[in-house]
Amino acid sequence: MTIAEAPAAEANGVDLADLKFAGNLGDSLRASEIAWLPSFPATASDEELRHELETKGVVHIWGVMPREYVMDTRGK
């Protein structure tokens, strides 16, 4: 499953069915293969984070890195 990071898009009322994504090989992804990625605070327990990683294969943790660093990295 491909995961889309949600907070900004979700806040603007974006529906996943309206988004177009492609895989690394240029193949299109179906809406059923895309889901919002829940965010976990930096204070989340190890057990919560491990469970998310084991079940979804990815974890989004907010508040760990300074925002300026993240935005600068995204800009590059």
Buried (B, 14 or more C-beta within 10 A) or exposed (E): EBBBEBEEBBEEEBEBEEEEBEEEEEEEBEEEEBBBBEBBEEEBEEEEEEEBEEEBEEBBBEEEEEEEEEEEEEEE
